[in-house]
Amino acid sequence: MLAVVVTPNPPPMHTAATDPPSSSLSAPLRTLLRSFGQIVLQPNAATGACMLGAWLLSEPRLLGAALIGAIAANVSAMLAGSADADLRAGLLGFNGALAGLTAYSFISDPARASAVAILAATATAWLLRPWSRWLRVRGLGYLSSPCLIVTWLWLPLIASRSLSAGPYAAQPLDAMRFVSGVLAGVAQTGFASGAPAGVLVLLGIAAASRKHALYALGGATLASAAQLLLGASLASFDAGLSGFNGALTALALADSGYAAMLGGIAMSVLLQAVALHCSWLTMTAPFVLATWSIQSLRRRLA
């Protein structure tokens, strides 16, 4: 990846919609589904539909959270005068969906979670234009950084619980358990949990790009294995918390070459391990920082 050509102003995410032209879905629904698909960097309505299925299979309240966040962000982006092409590609709604999912993951009371989800999603939409402009000048995409910034502002004040790695399972780490943990890592890219949800997410990515689906699976596998070697708990591995940053980094750098993609995954693993050692709550920050680092390095070497 370090040897490939870098465009002066790379887009923040994949921008071209990849749905079949014969799709009968209405434009607003396609926009909403693409917002969900952009969580895993795929501007595809089928990907978004699979994300919906993963949330339903994992925890139905996550579906409501994603809907609240995406709708609030898309409406706010429209009011802010954002580009229609970005809106249709789902680029303006996915951080809102992530903000909604984050609120519901950390706040147990549904009413309070809904209120925070709407406010946080709206904040990501208004932050997006100046923040993405600042990053674009430096050749960087915004990825999930708007959601991270907004979440870190409200989380110390409101959150009533933390993300749990789930109960510890005493069974030995065999091949089946490893595969299940890797798939759970893929599911955690969208806050879903469990191997079946991970399979649905992979199918959704494959609907847009089989290559990207393989890279996401490979990134989750490498990151999960590396985190285990670095001392991550089996409970964290089983919950998928060891692999999702690696999967997202692989997706973000999928079109940049193997060397840079592997370097990005390695960097995300190290950043997550350091954060875990220091008891920092990072969410997708290792993915964002690793991707930015590789993009900046490629820009300098170009």
RALINTA-V485523 format. One record per residue. PHI is phi in whole degrees, 0 to 359 (NA if undefined). NEAR is the number of other C-alpha atoms within 10 Angstrom. Layout:
phi=<PHI | PHI>
near=<NEAR | NEAR>
//
This chain:
phi=<NA | 291 | 261 | 277 | 282 | 252 | 285 | 300 | 228 | 295 | 294 | 295 | 212 | 293 | 253 | 275 | 293 | 243 | 287 | 298 | 295 | 275 | 302 | 264 | 293 | 290 | 300 | 298 | 291 | 299 | 300 | 296 | 294 | 294 | 300 | 290 | 296 | 290 | 301 | 251 | 63 | 237 | 276 | 226 | 294 | 295 | 299 | 297 | 296 | 292 | 297 | 302 | 298 | 296 | 292 | 297 | 289 | 274 | 202 | 306 | 296 | 294 | 298 | 298 | 298 | 295 | 297 | 302 | 294 | 294 | 295 | 299 | 291 | 294 | 297 | 296 | 294 | 296 | 295 | 279 | 80 | 288 | 294 | 298 | 298 | 294 | 297 | 296 | 281 | 86 | 289 | 263 | 248 | 287 | 292 | 295 | 300 | 296 | 296 | 295 | 297 | 296 | 300 | 288 | 281 | 255 | 244 | 280 | 284 | 299 | 295 | 293 | 298 | 295 | 297 | 294 | 300 | 295 | 294 | 292 | 296 | 298 | 296 | 297 | 293 | 285 | 286 | 300 | 298 | 293 | 292 | 293 | 296 | 295 | 289 | 299 | 300 | 263 | 74 | 242 | 266 | 278 | 51 | 261 | 296 | 301 | 296 | 298 | 299 | 295 | 296 | 295 | 283 | 265 | 302 | 294 | 264 | 239 | 303 | 252 | 204 | 248 | 297 | 253 | 279 | 90 | 292 | 284 | 258 | 278 | 296 | 292 | 278 | 257 | 297 | 295 | 293 | 294 | 299 | 299 | 294 | 295 | 296 | 297 | 296 | 297 | 299 | 291 | 301 | 241 | 70 | 280 | 221 | 98 | 297 | 302 | 295 | 297 | 297 | 296 | 297 | 298 | 298 | 295 | 296 | 297 | 298 | 267 | 199 | 295 | 298 | 294 | 297 | 296 | 293 | 297 | 295 | 295 | 295 | 295 | 295 | 296 | 294 | 296 | 297 | 294 | 296 | 297 | 295 | 275 | 103 | 297 | 287 | 293 | 297 | 295 | 297 | 300 | 283 | 88 | 285 | 270 | 247 | 289 | 293 | 294 | 296 | 294 | 296 | 299 | 294 | 295 | 251 | 298 | 261 | 250 | 109 | 295 | 298 | 291 | 297 | 295 | 296 | 295 | 298 | 300 | 294 | 296 | 297 | 295 | 297 | 292 | 295 | 296 | 298 | 296 | 297 | 268 | 60 | 267 | 271 | 252 | 55 | 265 | 301 | 301 | 296 | 296 | 293 | 295 | 295 | 299 | 297 | 292 | 298 | 294 | 295 | 297 | 296 | 289 | 275 | 291>
near=<20 | 20 | 13 | 15 | 12 | 18 | 11 | 13 | 13 | 16 | 15 | 19 | 22 | 20 | 19 | 14 | 20 | 18 | 16 | 11 | 7 | 6 | 10 | 8 | 11 | 8 | 11 | 13 | 12 | 24 | 28 | 26 | 29 | 31 | 36 | 34 | 30 | 28 | 25 | 30 | 25 | 31 | 30 | 30 | 30 | 24 | 32 | 28 | 19 | 24 | 32 | 27 | 19 | 29 | 24 | 16 | 17 | 20 | 15 | 14 | 14 | 25 | 21 | 19 | 26 | 33 | 23 | 21 | 30 | 33 | 24 | 24 | 31 | 29 | 15 | 21 | 26 | 14 | 11 | 12 | 9 | 17 | 12 | 12 | 13 | 18 | 21 | 24 | 28 | 34 | 30 | 33 | 36 | 33 | 35 | 36 | 36 | 31 | 33 | 34 | 28 | 28 | 31 | 25 | 20 | 17 | 21 | 14 | 12 | 13 | 11 | 14 | 23 | 20 | 14 | 24 | 31 | 22 | 18 | 29 | 35 | 25 | 23 | 32 | 27 | 18 | 16 | 20 | 15 | 10 | 15 | 19 | 15 | 14 | 16 | 17 | 12 | 16 | 20 | 24 | 25 | 20 | 28 | 23 | 20 | 23 | 26 | 20 | 15 | 19 | 24 | 12 | 11 | 13 | 17 | 9 | 8 | 14 | 20 | 13 | 11 | 12 | 12 | 12 | 15 | 11 | 11 | 13 | 10 | 8 | 8 | 9 | 13 | 8 | 9 | 9 | 16 | 18 | 15 | 20 | 31 | 33 | 30 | 30 | 38 | 38 | 32 | 26 | 27 | 26 | 26 | 30 | 25 | 22 | 25 | 17 | 29 | 29 | 19 | 23 | 33 | 25 | 18 | 27 | 29 | 18 | 20 | 22 | 17 | 14 | 14 | 24 | 24 | 18 | 23 | 32 | 26 | 21 | 30 | 32 | 24 | 20 | 31 | 29 | 19 | 20 | 22 | 14 | 10 | 12 | 10 | 18 | 15 | 24 | 18 | 21 | 25 | 29 | 26 | 30 | 32 | 33 | 36 | 32 | 33 | 37 | 33 | 31 | 33 | 31 | 26 | 27 | 24 | 21 | 14 | 20 | 13 | 16 | 13 | 23 | 26 | 21 | 20 | 30 | 29 | 19 | 22 | 28 | 27 | 18 | 19 | 26 | 20 | 13 | 16 | 13 | 11 | 9 | 9 | 11 | 13 | 14 | 20 | 21 | 20 | 26 | 29 | 22 | 18 | 26 | 28 | 22 | 16 | 21 | 24 | 16 | 13 | 20 | 18 | 10 | 12 | 13>
//
